[in-house]
Amino acid sequence: MTNASETTLARPARPGFRIDLRTAAPFIALAVLLVFGALLNPNFVSAANLINVLTRCAFIAIIAVGATFVIAAGGLDLSVGSMAAFIAGSMILVMNSMGSEASVGVIALSMVIALGIGAACGLANGLVTTVGRIEPFIVTLGTMGIFRALVIWLAEGGSIAMKDQELRAVYRPVYFGTVAGIPIPVLVFLAVAAVAAFILYKTRFGRHVLAVGSNEDVARYSGIPVGRVRTLTYVVQGVCVAIAVLVYVPRLGAATPTTGLLWELQAITAVVIGGTALRGGTGRVWGTLCGALILEVVGNIMVLSDLVSEYLIGAVQGAIIIIAMLVQRSMMRRA
């Protein structure tokens, strides 16, 4: 006679819908924060405030998309904030050197140069890391200091501002303008995320990125050019930083030695909150966008409420990345 427990074990598993908590967690956390913010202050859920939150998170969201590639491949880039300041300062100097003619052509050429500088900075980080065989933490810590020092030198200790007000007026809509009611920075970071998601999930390069981050030795034995793949992820990061700068410059029309300060912390935090493991091997682009939104929502709630001083936003963000890493590690142990 068949035992009842054996009969139970022999039954086929029922098909059902299973939720991947690692993927869903950041979106659940964002939903909870939105409800919490609405309960604290009704103005939080106003259309104007939510649009402001989306627009302000654009810079970090775009940079964090690039960081997703670097971290998914097992790397790390601490120089993105200083790189952003350097690119912004260089771009403004280029525009200032082109005379007083306010035209779209001047802005377009400056944008192309900014993208080239971003790619070159990323390439430098990648080559020193892979060819020099130095830990990415050390390399990007060094270039963080180099880029920041270059900005201070270019600004002569002050700020680098757009001199031509007419040119600035032509450029301002890139940050303050809208298309069908949607702010241009929001459209930009959604477009960047869509392209990045396609590259990471649907192309050979994306598969190589995840393979390198998962197991470098196995990837190398499989014929994947590990050094080239890792270097290209830093180039992607540099281009994403440059795109963020293109949207950032028209906001203030200037670059200072403090531009981009702590952006590297926010970008890495957004990536980790979004479900990408710091050890590499996984990459969640849409989760990264959600992580960037969570950081901006937390900051916005702190500004609109009196629970915690808004001057402690950096401390809260630092605590968030520690908590996210602890949660991520506990999930890995259970898996």
Secondary structure in CASP SS format (residue, H / E / C, confidence):
PFRMAT SS
TARGET T0000
AUTHOR 0000-0000-0000
METHOD secondary structure of the structure
MODEL  1
M C 1.00
T C 1.00
N C 1.00
A H 1.00
S H 1.00
E H 1.00
T H 1.00
T H 1.00
L H 1.00
A H 1.00
R C 1.00
P C 1.00
A C 1.00
R C 1.00
P C 1.00
G C 1.00
F C 1.00
R C 1.00
I C 1.00
D C 1.00
L H 1.00
R H 1.00
T H 1.00
A H 1.00
A H 1.00
P H 1.00
F H 1.00
I H 1.00
A H 1.00
L H 1.00
A H 1.00
V H 1.00
L H 1.00
L H 1.00
V H 1.00
F H 1.00
G H 1.00
A H 1.00
L H 1.00
L H 1.00
N C 1.00
P H 1.00
N H 1.00
F H 1.00
V H 1.00
S C 1.00
A H 1.00
A H 1.00
N H 1.00
L H 1.00
I H 1.00
N H 1.00
V H 1.00
L H 1.00
T H 1.00
R H 1.00
C C 1.00
A H 1.00
F H 1.00
I H 1.00
A H 1.00
I H 1.00
I H 1.00
A H 1.00
V H 1.00
G H 1.00
A H 1.00
T H 1.00
F H 1.00
V H 1.00
I H 1.00
A H 1.00
A C 1.00
G C 1.00
G C 1.00
L C 1.00
D C 1.00
L C 1.00
S C 1.00
V H 1.00
G H 1.00
S H 1.00
M H 1.00
A H 1.00
A H 1.00
F H 1.00
I H 1.00
A H 1.00
G H 1.00
S H 1.00
M H 1.00
I H 1.00
L H 1.00
V H 1.00
M H 1.00
N H 1.00
S H 1.00
M C 1.00
G C 1.00
S C 1.00
E C 1.00
A C 1.00
S C 1.00
V H 1.00
G H 1.00
V H 1.00
I H 1.00
A H 1.00
L H 1.00
S H 1.00
M H 1.00
V H 1.00
I H 1.00
A H 1.00
L H 1.00
G H 1.00
I H 1.00
G H 1.00
A H 1.00
A H 1.00
C H 1.00
G H 1.00
L H 1.00
A H 1.00
N H 1.00
G H 1.00
L H 1.00
V H 1.00
T H 1.00
T H 1.00
V C 1.00
G C 1.00
R C 1.00
I C 1.00
E C 1.00
P H 1.00
F H 1.00
I H 1.00
V H 1.00
T H 1.00
L H 1.00
G H 1.00
T H 1.00
M H 1.00
G H 1.00
I H 1.00
F H 1.00
R H 1.00
A H 1.00
L H 1.00
V H 1.00
I H 1.00
W H 1.00
L H 1.00
A H 1.00
E C 1.00
G C 1.00
G C 1.00
S C 1.00
I E 1.00
A E 1.00
M C 1.00
K C 1.00
D C 1.00
Q H 1.00
E H 1.00
L H 1.00
R H 1.00
A H 1.00
V H 1.00
Y H 1.00
R C 1.00
P H 1.00
V H 1.00
Y H 1.00
F H 1.00
G C 1.00
T E 1.00
V E 1.00
A C 1.00
G C 1.00
I E 1.00
P E 1.00
I H 1.00
P H 1.00
V H 1.00
L H 1.00
V H 1.00
F H 1.00
L H 1.00
A H 1.00
V H 1.00
A H 1.00
A H 1.00
V H 1.00
A H 1.00
A H 1.00
F H 1.00
I H 1.00
L H 1.00
Y H 1.00
K H 1.00
T C 1.00
R H 1.00
F H 1.00
G H 1.00
R H 1.00
H H 1.00
V H 1.00
L H 1.00
A H 1.00
V H 1.00
G H 1.00
S H 1.00
N C 1.00
E H 1.00
D H 1.00
V H 1.00
A H 1.00
R H 1.00
Y H 1.00
S C 1.00
G C 1.00
I C 1.00
P C 1.00
V H 1.00
G H 1.00
R H 1.00
V H 1.00
R H 1.00
T H 1.00
L H 1.00
T H 1.00
Y H 1.00
V H 1.00
V H 1.00
Q H 1.00
G H 1.00
V H 1.00
C H 1.00
V H 1.00
A H 1.00
I H 1.00
A H 1.00
V H 1.00
L H 1.00
V H 1.00
Y H 1.00
V H 1.00
P H 1.00
R H 1.00
L H 1.00
G C 1.00
A E 1.00
A E 1.00
T C 1.00
P C 1.00
T C 1.00
T C 1.00
G C 1.00
L C 1.00
L C 1.00
W H 1.00
E H 1.00
L H 1.00
Q H 1.00
A H 1.00
I H 1.00
T H 1.00
A H 1.00
V H 1.00
V H 1.00
I H 1.00
G C 1.00
G C 1.00
T C 1.00
A C 1.00
L C 1.00
R C 1.00
G C 1.00
G C 1.00
T C 1.00
G C 1.00
R C 1.00
V H 1.00
W H 1.00
G H 1.00
T H 1.00
L H 1.00
C H 1.00
G H 1.00
A H 1.00
L H 1.00
I H 1.00
L H 1.00
E H 1.00
V H 1.00
V H 1.00
G H 1.00
N H 1.00
I H 1.00
M H 1.00
V H 1.00
L H 1.00
S C 1.00
D C 1.00
L C 1.00
V C 1.00
S C 1.00
E H 1.00
Y H 1.00
L H 1.00
I H 1.00
G H 1.00
A H 1.00
V H 1.00
Q H 1.00
G H 1.00
A H 1.00
I H 1.00
I H 1.00
I H 1.00
I H 1.00
A H 1.00
M H 1.00
L H 1.00
V H 1.00
Q H 1.00
R H 1.00
S H 1.00
M H 1.00
M H 1.00
R H 1.00
R H 1.00
A C 1.00
END
